[in-house]
Amino acid sequence: MPNMIEVDVAIIGGGIIGASTALELRRRGLSVALIERDFCGARASGVNYGGIRRQGRPLSQLPLAMRAHDIWLNLESHIGIDGEFIQTGHLKLARTEADMVKLEHYAATGADNGLTLELLDGPALRRLYPGLAPTIAGGSFSPDDGHANPRLVAPAFARAAARAGALVLEQREVVWAGSGPRGFLLRCHEGTEVHAARLVNAAGAWATSIAGQFGDHVPMQVLCPTMIVTEPLPDIIPVNIGMEGGGIYLRQAVRGNCVIGGGRGYLVDALRSRPGVSGIEATTKRAVEIFPALRQAQIIRSWSGIEAFMPDKNPVIGQSPKAKGLFHAFGFSGGGFQIGPAVGILLSELIVDGRSFLPVEAFAVDRFGHSPAEPDLDKVPAATESREGA
Ligand SMILES: Cc1cc2nc3c(=O)[nH]c(=O)nc-3n(C[C@H](O)[C@H](O)[C@H](O)COP(=O)(O)OP(=O)(O)OC[C@H]3O[C@@H](n4cnc5c(N)ncnc54)[C@H](O)[C@@H]3O)c2cc1C
């Protein structure tokens, strides 16, 4: 006989999105099963750059980022650890005067949404950060942003959900999802059956295969952002750095290692990715263009993660128009770590109250019109360039 479980809400995917949703739903009193194929936080949520950045996000996401920021500031009381969140500040650089104009425009609209940014011209930047290359035209500084340790934070959300009473099922792959006598029925590979009145699809880069089983098709792209880490170095990178137009992001850990992202790797198969040589070369070249002192640095480690990107860089969040009671939350396009804690609140409000603190039209699953098929992860091509900015 298969192991049978019945809950109010089943969540597929134990990344930061699924786990924060499980936590918030338990706080609202619903019974929850969080079902994860690997270990919670082992995928994009646990291997990302750790950038906790609000500036540069699409304006439709800014309220989510602001709400999440309050949680990051009080992370320990929220999930039991501080996640090594440090408010180093986040500095977005402009390569050209035209890019600086874009930063000025963003700062003005950010201010309308409660985000205070300080604009700095090239000379002012170099006075503050003498290691910066003379070619940098200027920048925009967000003093309260920073970075955290994703390895610690993502699993901690799942542990907090478990402590709050969620049933956390790890190493359980959902191989079939459909309707059942109590709403939804999920079948896991080893025989577990989960019955639930509501279903959350938080399956990250694999979410379109779940969405497709209910007739929701979206033009999601699966890419493999790549990270490199240098040997411990003297102080070079003062704050969390990003670049207008993307292509590179850098920070320096307390013990001196520089963590640098921006290139892309490739998929080995549907579950494994690897850094690519050309992506690493492009990243190191760009890093040296910003901080020339990195020229002599040794790279000691590299890795890549598997991430879901949407054409407009906005995630899919909200109820399926095809299957009442199915809620999607995927496609975070390189930026789901910072907003993850607030996405859990938003989804719990949608599920329990039928409305949320933020309108979700910009995130509708059907906003792209008809999309015929989901990507076959075995056939995703390798890419070397990246314009996403963590
Ligand atoms: C290298 C890299 C750097 C990044 N840097 C940043 C950054 O600095 N700041 C930022 O905000 N964001 C960043 N991101 C993006 C961020 O990590 C993601 O947007 C976020 O973690 C997505 O969370 P998730 O829960 O949707 O996905 P995931 O963490 O991928 O979780 C989805 C989970 O679903 C599980 N799953 C899938 N299918 C099934 C199934 N059938 N049955 C059971 N379980 C299933 C998977 O095993 C996985 O654990 C980065 C991403 C990468 C890869």
PDBQT file of the ligand as one rigid body, heavy atoms in Angstrom, charges set to zero:
ROOT
HETATM    1  C1  LIG A 401      24.425  31.069  -9.205  1.00  0.00    +0.000 C 
HETATM    2  C2  LIG A 401      23.190  31.847  -8.827  1.00  0.00    +0.000 A 
HETATM    3  C3  LIG A 401      23.309  33.101  -8.253  1.00  0.00    +0.000 A 
HETATM    4  C4  LIG A 401      22.184  33.814  -7.836  1.00  0.00    +0.000 A 
HETATM    5  N1  LIG A 401      22.343  34.956  -7.107  1.00  0.00    +0.000 NA
HETATM    6  C5  LIG A 401      21.260  35.542  -6.523  1.00  0.00    +0.000 A 
HETATM    7  C6  LIG A 401      21.420  36.656  -5.668  1.00  0.00    +0.000 A 
HETATM    8  O1  LIG A 401      22.532  37.092  -5.393  1.00  0.00    +0.000 OA
HETATM    9  N2  LIG A 401      20.308  37.237  -5.136  1.00  0.00    +0.000 N 
HETATM   10  C7  LIG A 401      19.066  36.788  -5.407  1.00  0.00    +0.000 A 
HETATM   11  O2  LIG A 401      18.094  37.360  -4.916  1.00  0.00    +0.000 OA
HETATM   12  N3  LIG A 401      18.876  35.682  -6.193  1.00  0.00    +0.000 NA
HETATM   13  C8  LIG A 401      19.943  35.062  -6.750  1.00  0.00    +0.000 A 
HETATM   14  N4  LIG A 401      19.785  33.958  -7.539  1.00  0.00    +0.000 N 
HETATM   15  C9  LIG A 401      18.432  33.475  -7.809  1.00  0.00    +0.000 C 
HETATM   16  C10 LIG A 401      17.844  32.687  -6.653  1.00  0.00    +0.000 C 
HETATM   17  O3  LIG A 401      18.788  31.761  -6.138  1.00  0.00    +0.000 OA
HETATM   18  C11 LIG A 401      16.593  31.959  -7.136  1.00  0.00    +0.000 C 
HETATM   19  O4  LIG A 401      15.747  32.869  -7.815  1.00  0.00    +0.000 OA
HETATM   20  C12 LIG A 401      15.813  31.357  -5.983  1.00  0.00    +0.000 C 
HETATM   21  O5  LIG A 401      16.655  30.585  -5.155  1.00  0.00    +0.000 OA
HETATM   22  C13 LIG A 401      14.694  30.489  -6.536  1.00  0.00    +0.000 C 
HETATM   23  O6  LIG A 401      14.144  29.762  -5.471  1.00  0.00    +0.000 OA
HETATM   24  P1  LIG A 401      13.157  28.577  -5.762  1.00  0.00    +0.000 P 
HETATM   25  O7  LIG A 401      12.720  28.068  -4.447  1.00  0.00    +0.000 OA
HETATM   26  O8  LIG A 401      12.134  29.029  -6.754  1.00  0.00    +0.000 OA
HETATM   27  O9  LIG A 401      14.039  27.508  -6.591  1.00  0.00    +0.000 OA
HETATM   28  P2  LIG A 401      15.004  26.343  -6.107  1.00  0.00    +0.000 P 
HETATM   29  O10 LIG A 401      15.897  26.751  -5.019  1.00  0.00    +0.000 OA
HETATM   30  O11 LIG A 401      15.623  25.784  -7.338  1.00  0.00    +0.000 OA
HETATM   31  O12 LIG A 401      14.003  25.291  -5.480  1.00  0.00    +0.000 OA
HETATM   32  C14 LIG A 401      13.138  24.523  -6.271  1.00  0.00    +0.000 C 
HETATM   33  C15 LIG A 401      13.137  23.140  -5.656  1.00  0.00    +0.000 C 
HETATM   34  O13 LIG A 401      12.150  22.330  -6.277  1.00  0.00    +0.000 OA
HETATM   35  C16 LIG A 401      12.607  20.990  -6.244  1.00  0.00    +0.000 C 
HETATM   36  N5  LIG A 401      11.845  20.205  -7.215  1.00  0.00    +0.000 N 
HETATM   37  C17 LIG A 401      11.777  20.417  -8.553  1.00  0.00    +0.000 A 
HETATM   38  N6  LIG A 401      10.969  19.514  -9.127  1.00  0.00    +0.000 NA
HETATM   39  C18 LIG A 401      10.524  18.702  -8.122  1.00  0.00    +0.000 A 
HETATM   40  C19 LIG A 401       9.660  17.557  -8.090  1.00  0.00    +0.000 A 
HETATM   41  N7  LIG A 401       9.089  17.075  -9.208  1.00  0.00    +0.000 N 
HETATM   42  N8  LIG A 401       9.423  16.967  -6.899  1.00  0.00    +0.000 NA
HETATM   43  C20 LIG A 401       9.983  17.459  -5.753  1.00  0.00    +0.000 A 
HETATM   44  N9  LIG A 401      10.812  18.533  -5.730  1.00  0.00    +0.000 NA
HETATM   45  C21 LIG A 401      11.064  19.152  -6.902  1.00  0.00    +0.000 A 
HETATM   46  C22 LIG A 401      14.078  21.139  -6.598  1.00  0.00    +0.000 C 
HETATM   47  O14 LIG A 401      14.831  19.995  -6.195  1.00  0.00    +0.000 OA
HETATM   48  C23 LIG A 401      14.466  22.410  -5.878  1.00  0.00    +0.000 C 
HETATM   49  O15 LIG A 401      15.077  22.168  -4.616  1.00  0.00    +0.000 OA
HETATM   50  C24 LIG A 401      20.886  33.253  -8.045  1.00  0.00    +0.000 A 
HETATM   51  C25 LIG A 401      20.760  32.015  -8.659  1.00  0.00    +0.000 A 
HETATM   52  C26 LIG A 401      21.893  31.294  -9.034  1.00  0.00    +0.000 A 
HETATM   53  C27 LIG A 401      21.717  29.924  -9.643  1.00  0.00    +0.000 C 
ENDROOT
TORSDOF 0
